[in-house]
Amino acid sequence: KTSCAYPPKINEGPNDSESRPQVLPLNVSHSARLPNVALASHRASKSEYTPSESSGTGLISQDGIVKLVAEAILNTDDCLSLEDVIALALAHNPTIPQSRALVHQQQGATVQAGLYPNPQIGYVRSDPDRVGQSRTSGIFLGQEFVTAGKLRLATQASRYDVQLRYWQVTAQEQRVINDVRIRFLDLVAAQEAQRVTEELMESAKDGLTIAQTMLDSKIGTKPDVIQAEIQLSAAEKALYDASLRCATARRQLEAIVGFSLGDHKAAFDLETDSPTLDWDNCLQRLLEESPLLKSQAFELEAARTEIQLADAQAVPNVTAQMVVQRDLVEDFSSIGTFVAVPAPVFNRNQGNRHSARAFYAQQAYEYERLKLALSDQLAQSLQQYQSLQYELNRLDREVIPRATQNLELSTEAYKLGRLDFQRVVDARMFLFQSKLSLIETSIDLHKTLVEIDGLQLTGGLNPTEVGTALQTSGNSSSARRVLSQQNQTAQGTTSRNLPGALQAGDF
């Protein structure tokens, strides 16, 4: 890509002018004291685009297809393009299916959150302690009725978590792509360094030949020949190091891809012109398209729904029971009906309601923190990019042409006996170092462009953010587990308040 001035995607980014939520000194018995949780900048439209959802549970789900695709890519040519390696990484890097599996985990939790409580059914019997008295037996049926839309709110909050995790899948895919691009560039740099080192080897051999010829002609000296031999030995060591660097870069690229690349070389044109980047356009694109911000926006929506759910939890559920019995002695039947509602005298879910509001405020500030952190990373990347761009132009247009000319002139002057051999050695090494600097600067420039173009996402082998979130307590899923436990406690209280017919069977 050659520019950061991209059009915004379907989801528009948040507006900085929106006010932040305030944590009020809550009187939780009054719903009118709710903070303003409906932030328009973080609200998702009804037709919210679901990233990565269209691709199903995996980019390439069948092992046979994966193998065919890999063989087709690796058997096409001796050189691999960046697009080929990215395709292999998306099919083989384990962090992508790992993050998708967590999406399915949350989808299962969404289904569970909306399930209605099971009815209770049982047998009731009473036996007298004297002969001839009433003896009854029968059945009972009980059902808990969930009030205040708790199941709907719990399902909606969990659906926001599903969307959140879809965006985290998108972020992980982008991390893998960015890391592949960076390590692919490392392999290209190693290949180019090896090529330049081979040129140094040939130049050092020519230098040794010239020094030996000058010695044979009684113009040069023996120390010149020794100096040429030393430089040739140093060039051989540099070539050995370059081959090790190539092997290491290939292994690291294979690690992020998750698949062996064989002996294929990386094909990439380092001489392509680097684009001129604009801060405003790059920042706008980053804030509009960052999957981290989109994920956090859904986290905020889930937290907003949690406030409504916590308020709904204050409304007790209703438990109804019907008992049908037959008196076998008196020969008559009876039907009993019971309705139980916990009286919210002591527990009105005050703690969870206050906690939900505080959690929402924390997530809102986390959204702002993410924006600032991304802006800070972009500022550093853009500064480095512009500095490298200037250095690349300086090396390519000024330093290397002059260093090449200096080596040619120094060699000719040495042949004429006007300069000593050390000047030739210095000129050759300076040209070699300048060419290596050009390669490294070009690679670093492209790497920095990957960071900017890839929305500051790296870490393709790190655990996904979803997996990390599941192992910590500071997230909405954990908050929902607390609320679920509170709901189970409330249900247990309801059961303890049922009529004695169910508690002791003495109806």
C-alpha positions in Angstrom: 0.0 0.0 0.0 1.2 3.4 -0.8 -0.8 5.7 1.3 -2.4 6.0 4.7 -5.3 8.1 3.4 -7.8 5.3 3.3 -11.6 5.8 3.3 -13.4 4.9 6.5 -14.9 1.4 6.9 -18.5 0.7 7.7 -18.0 1.4 11.4 -17.3 5.0 12.1 -14.9 5.8 14.9 -15.8 7.5 18.1 -16.2 11.2 18.4 -13.7 12.9 20.7 -16.2 15.5 21.6 -18.5 13.0 23.4 -18.7 13.5 27.1 -17.3 10.9 29.3 -19.6 9.0 31.8 -19.5 10.1 35.4 -19.5 7.8 38.4 -22.3 9.3 40.5 -22.7 8.9 44.3 -25.4 6.4 43.5 -28.7 6.0 45.2 -29.4 2.8 43.5 -33.0 2.6 44.5 -33.7 5.4 42.0 -33.2 4.5 38.4 -33.3 8.2 37.5 -29.8 8.5 38.9 -28.3 6.3 36.2 -25.2 7.8 34.5 -25.6 8.6 30.8 -24.6 5.3 29.4 -25.9 5.7 25.9 -22.8 7.2 24.4 -23.6 7.7 20.7 -19.9 7.4 19.8 -19.8 3.9 21.1 -23.2 2.6 20.0 -23.3 0.0 17.3 -25.9 0.2 14.5 -28.5 -2.6 14.0 -26.7 -3.7 10.9 -23.3 -3.9 12.6 -20.7 -5.5 10.4 -19.2 -8.6 11.9 -15.6 -9.0 11.1 -14.3 -12.4 10.2 -17.8 -13.9 10.7 -18.3 -14.4 7.0 -15.3 -16.7 6.8 -16.9 -19.2 9.3 -14.9 -21.1 11.8 -11.7 -21.1 9.9 -10.0 -19.6 6.8 -9.3 -23.1 5.5 -11.1 -25.7 7.6 -10.2 -29.0 6.0 -6.8 -30.5 6.3 -6.9 -31.7 2.7 -7.6 -28.3 1.3 -4.8 -26.8 3.5 -2.3 -29.3 2.1 -3.3 -28.7 -1.5 -3.0 -24.9 -1.1 0.4 -25.2 0.6 1.7 -27.6 -2.1 0.4 -25.3 -4.9 2.2 -22.3 -3.4 5.4 -24.1 -2.7 5.6 -25.8 -6.0 5.0 -22.8 -8.2 8.4 -21.2 -8.3 11.8 -21.0 -6.6 10.8 -17.6 -5.0 7.9 -16.9 -2.6 6.0 -13.7 -2.8 4.8 -12.0 0.4 1.2 -12.8 -0.6 2.0 -16.5 -0.7 3.6 -16.5 2.7 0.6 -14.6 4.2 -1.8 -17.1 2.8 0.2 -19.9 4.4 0.3 -18.1 7.7 -3.4 -17.5 7.8 -3.9 -21.3 7.2 -1.4 -22.6 9.7 -0.7 -20.1 12.5 -2.4 -21.6 15.6 -3.4 -18.3 17.2 -6.1 -17.6 14.6 -8.1 -20.8 15.1 -7.4 -20.4 18.8 -9.1 -17.0 18.8 -12.0 -18.3 16.6 -12.6 -21.1 19.1 -13.0 -18.5 21.8 -15.7 -16.9 19.6 -17.6 -20.1 19.6 -17.1 -20.4 23.4 -18.8 -17.0 23.8 -21.5 -18.0 21.4 -22.3 -21.0 23.6 -22.3 -18.7 26.6 -24.8 -16.5 24.7 -27.1 -19.4 24.2 -26.9 -20.4 27.8 -27.6 -16.9 29.0 -31.0 -16.9 27.4 -32.2 -20.3 28.6 -35.3 -20.3 30.8 -35.1 -22.1 34.2 -36.2 -25.7 34.0 -39.6 -26.6 35.7 -39.6 -28.6 38.9 -41.6 -31.8 39.1 -41.9 -34.2 42.0 -43.9 -36.6 44.1 -45.6 -35.7 47.4 -46.8 -38.1 50.0 -48.0 -37.9 53.6 -48.4 -40.8 55.9 -50.4 -40.6 59.2 -49.0 -42.0 62.5 -52.4 -43.5 63.3 -54.5 -46.0 61.5 -57.5 -44.6 59.8 -56.4 -41.0 59.4 -55.8 -39.3 56.1 -53.1 -40.6 53.9 -52.3 -38.5 50.8 -50.1 -38.8 47.8 -49.7 -36.7 44.6 -47.4 -34.7 42.4 -46.3 -31.1 42.3 -45.1 -28.9 39.5 -43.1 -25.7 40.0 -41.8 -23.1 37.7 -39.7 -20.0 38.3 -40.7 -17.0 36.1 -37.9 -14.6 35.2 -39.0 -11.0 35.5 -37.8 -7.6 34.2 -36.3 -9.0 31.0 -33.3 -10.5 32.7 -32.8 -13.2 30.1 -33.1 -10.7 27.3 -30.5 -8.4 28.8 -28.1 -11.2 29.7 -28.3 -12.5 26.1 -27.8 -9.0 24.7 -24.7 -8.4 26.8 -23.3 -11.7 25.8 -24.0 -10.9 22.1 -21.9 -7.8 22.5 -19.1 -10.0 23.8 -19.5 -12.2 20.7 -19.0 -9.1 18.5 -16.1 -8.1 20.7 -14.4 -11.4 20.2 -15.0 -11.3 16.4 -13.1 -8.0 16.4 -10.3 -9.7 18.4 -10.1 -12.4 15.8 -9.7 -9.6 13.2 -7.0 -8.1 15.4 -5.2 -11.4 15.7 -5.3 -12.0 12.0 -3.8 -8.5 11.4 -1.1 -9.3 14.0 -0.1 -12.4 12.1 -0.1 -10.6 8.8 2.0 -7.8 10.2 4.5 -10.2 11.8 4.7 -12.2 8.5 5.5 -9.0 6.6 8.1 -8.0 9.1 9.9 -11.4 9.2 9.6 -11.7 5.5 11.5 -8.4 5.3 14.1 -9.8 7.7 14.6 -12.7 5.3 14.9 -10.3 2.4 17.4 -8.2 4.3 19.5 -11.3 5.1 19.4 -12.3 1.4 20.5 -8.9 0.3 23.2 -8.7 2.9 24.5 -12.1 1.7 24.6 -10.8 -1.9 26.5 -7.6 -0.9 28.9 -9.7 1.1 29.5 -11.9 -1.9 30.3 -8.7 -3.8 32.8 -7.8 -1.1 34.4 -11.2 -1.4 34.9 -10.7 -5.1 36.2 -7.2 -4.5 38.6 -8.4 -1.8 39.9 -11.1 -4.2 40.5 -8.5 -6.8 42.3 -6.4 -4.3 44.5 -9.3 -3.3 45.3 -9.9 -7.0 46.2 -6.3 -7.5 48.4 -6.2 -4.4 50.2 -9.4 -5.5 50.7 -7.9 -9.0 52.0 -4.7 -7.6 54.4 -6.7 -5.4 55.6 -8.7 -8.4 56.2 -5.5 -10.3 58.3 -4.1 -7.5 55.9 -1.3 -7.0 53.9 -2.7 -4.0 55.0 -4.1 -0.7 54.6 -7.3 1.2 52.5 -5.6 3.9 50.0 -4.6 1.2 49.6 -8.3 0.2 49.2 -9.2 3.9 46.6 -6.5 4.4 44.7 -7.8 1.3 44.7 -11.3 2.7 43.4 -10.0 6.0 40.6 -8.2 4.3 39.7 -11.3 2.3 39.6 -13.4 5.5 37.3 -10.8 7.1 35.1 -10.9 4.0 34.9 -14.7 4.3 33.8 -14.4 7.9 31.2 -11.8 6.9 29.8 -14.1 4.3 29.6 -16.9 6.9 27.7 -14.6 9.2 25.4 -13.6 6.4 24.5 -17.2 5.7 23.7 -17.8 9.4 21.6 -14.7 9.3 19.7 -16.1 6.3 19.1 -19.4 8.0 17.9 -17.7 11.2 15.6 -15.3 9.4 14.0 -18.3 7.5 13.4 -20.2 10.7 11.8 -17.2 12.4 9.6 -16.7 9.3 8.6 -20.4 9.4 7.8 -20.0 13.1 5.2 -17.3 12.5 3.9 -19.1 9.4 3.6 -22.4 11.2 4.8 -24.2 8.0 8.1 -25.2 6.4 9.1 -23.0 3.5 11.8 -25.3 2.2 14.6 -23.5 0.3 12.4 -21.0 -1.4 13.8 -17.4 -1.4 11.8 -14.3 -0.6 11.0 -12.2 -3.6 10.6 -8.5 -2.7 11.5 -5.2 -4.5 13.3 -3.0 -2.1 13.7 -0.2 -4.7 10.0 0.7 -4.7 9.3 4.3 -3.8 8.2 4.8 -0.3 5.0 6.9 0.1 4.8 10.2 1.8 2.6 9.8 4.9 0.5 12.5 6.5 -0.1 12.6 10.2 -3.8 13.6 10.1 -4.7 11.0 7.5 -2.8 8.2 9.3 -4.3 9.1 12.7 -7.9 9.3 11.2 -7.5 5.9 9.6 -6.0 4.3 12.8 -8.9 5.6 15.0 -11.5 4.6 12.5 -10.2 1.1 11.6 -8.4 -0.2 14.6 -9.9 -3.5 15.7 -8.8 -2.7 19.2 -11.0 0.3 19.4 -13.9 -1.5 17.8 -13.5 -4.3 20.3 -13.4 -1.9 23.1 -16.5 -0.2 21.8 -18.4 -3.5 22.1 -17.0 -4.0 25.5 -18.5 -0.6 26.4 -21.9 -1.6 25.0 -21.8 -4.8 27.0 -21.0 -2.8 30.1 -23.9 -0.5 29.4 -26.2 -3.5 29.1 -24.8 -4.8 32.4 -26.1 -1.7 34.1 -29.6 -2.5 32.9 -29.2 -6.1 33.9 -28.0 -5.2 37.4 -31.1 -3.0 37.8 -33.3 -5.8 36.5 -31.7 -8.2 39.0 -33.2 -6.1 41.8 -36.7 -7.2 40.7 -37.2 -10.6 42.2 -38.3 -13.6 40.2 -41.7 -15.2 40.8 -41.9 -18.9 41.7 -45.3 -20.7 41.2 -46.1 -24.2 42.4 -49.2 -26.4 42.0 -49.7 -29.6 44.0 -52.3 -32.2 43.1 -53.0 -34.8 45.8 -55.3 -37.7 46.4 -56.5 -38.7 49.9 -56.7 -42.5 49.8 -58.6 -42.8 53.1 -61.2 -40.1 52.7 -61.3 -40.7 49.0 -61.1 -37.2 47.7 -58.6 -35.1 45.6 -57.2 -31.6 46.3 -55.3 -29.0 44.3 -53.0 -26.6 46.0 -51.4 -23.5 44.4 -48.5 -21.5 45.8 -46.8 -18.4 44.6 -43.6 -17.1 46.3 -41.7 -13.8 45.7 -38.6 -12.9 47.7 -39.2 -9.6 49.5 -36.3 -7.2 48.6 -35.9 -5.9 52.1 -32.2 -6.3 52.6 -30.8 -7.3 49.2 -31.8 -5.1 46.3 -28.7 -5.9 44.4 -27.1 -2.6 45.5 -23.5 -3.7 45.3 -23.8 -5.2 41.8 -25.6 -2.2 40.5 -22.9 0.2 41.8 -20.2 -2.1 40.5 -21.8 -2.3 37.0 -21.8 1.5 36.8 -18.2 1.8 38.0 -17.2 -0.9 35.5 -18.9 1.0 32.7 -17.0 4.2 33.6 -13.7 2.2 33.8 -14.3 0.8 30.3 -15.2 4.2 28.9 -11.9 5.6 30.2 -10.1 2.5 28.8 -11.5 3.4 25.4 -10.0 6.9 25.7 -6.7 5.4 27.0 -6.5 3.1 23.9 -7.0 6.0 21.6 -4.2 7.9 23.3 -1.9 4.9 23.3 -2.4 4.2 19.6 -1.8 7.8 18.8 1.4 7.7 20.8 2.6 4.6 19.0 1.7 6.2 15.6 3.6 9.3 16.5 6.8 7.3 17.2 6.3 5.2 14.1 5.7 8.2 11.8 8.8 10.0 13.2 10.9 6.9 12.6 9.5 6.4 9.1 10.2 10.0 8.1 13.8 9.8 9.5 14.5 6.6 7.7 13.0 7.9 4.5 15.4 10.9 4.6 18.3 8.6 5.4 17.5 6.2 2.6 17.4 9.0 0.0 20.7 10.4 1.3 22.4 7.0 1.1 21.0 6.1 -2.3 21.6 9.5 -4.0 24.8 10.8 -2.3 26.8 8.4 -0.2 26.9 5.2 -2.3 27.6 7.0 -5.7 30.5 8.9 -4.0 31.8 5.8 -2.2 31.8 3.9 -5.5 33.7 6.6 -7.2 36.1 6.9 -4.3 36.9 3.1 -4.5 37.5 3.4 -8.2 39.8 6.4 -7.9 41.7 5.0 -5.0 42.3 1.7 -6.8 43.6 3.5 -9.9 45.8 5.8 -7.8 47.2 2.8 -6.0 48.0 1.1 -9.3 49.9 4.3 -10.3 51.7 4.3 -7.0 50.1 7.5 -5.7 48.3 6.0 -2.7 49.1 3.3 -0.3 47.0 0.1 -0.1 45.3 1.1 3.2 43.4 3.8 1.4 42.0 1.2 -1.0 41.1 -1.1 1.9 39.3 1.8 3.7 37.4 2.8 0.5 36.3 -0.8 -0.1 35.1 -1.3 3.4 33.3 2.1 3.4 31.4 1.1 0.2 30.5 -2.2 1.7 29.2 -0.7 4.9 27.3 1.9 3.0 25.6 -0.8 0.9 24.7 -2.7 4.0 23.4 0.5 5.6 21.2 1.1 2.5 19.7 -2.4 2.9 19.1 -2.1 6.6 17.6 1.4 6.2 15.3 0.2 3.4 14.2 -2.8 5.5 13.6 -0.7 8.6 11.6 1.8 6.5 9.4 -1.0 5.1 9.0 -2.5 8.6 7.9 0.9 10.0 5.4 1.2 7.1 4.0 -2.2 8.1 3.4 -0.9 11.7 1.6 2.2 10.4 -0.3 0.4 7.6 -1.1 -2.5 9.9 -2.7 -0.4 12.6 0.1 -0.8 15.2 -0.7 -4.5 15.7 2.2 -7.0 16.2 2.6 -10.2 18.2 1.4 -13.0 15.9 2.5 -15.8 18.2 1.4 -14.2 21.5 -1.8 -15.5 23.2 -4.8 -13.8 21.9 -6.3 -10.9 23.9 -9.4 -13.0 24.3 -7.5 -15.8 25.9 -5.7 -13.4 28.2 -9.0 -11.7 29.2 -10.5 -15.1 30.1 -7.6 -15.7 32.6 -8.1 -12.3 34.3 -10.9 -10.7 36.3 -11.0 -7.2 35.0 -13.4 -7.8 32.1 -17.1 -7.9 31.3 -17.2 -11.7 31.1 -16.0 -11.9 34.7 -18.5 -9.3 35.7 -21.2 -11.4 34.2 -20.0 -14.4 36.1 -20.4 -12.4 39.3 -23.9 -11.4 38.3 -24.7 -15.0 37.4 -23.6 -16.1 40.8 -25.8 -13.4 42.4 -28.7 -14.6 40.3 -28.1 -18.2 41.4 -28.0 -17.0 45.0 -31.3 -15.2 44.5 -32.8 -18.4 43.1 -31.6 -20.3 46.1 -33.3 -17.8 48.4 -36.5 -18.2 46.4 -36.4 -22.0 46.9 -35.9 -21.6 50.6 -39.1 -19.5 50.7 -41.2 -22.1 49.0 -44.2 -23.6 50.9 -43.5 -26.4 53.3 -45.1 -28.9 50.9 -41.9 -28.8 48.9 -39.6 -28.3 51.9 -40.7 -31.1 54.1 -43.5 -33.0 52.2 -46.1 -32.6 55.0 -48.8 -30.9 53.1 
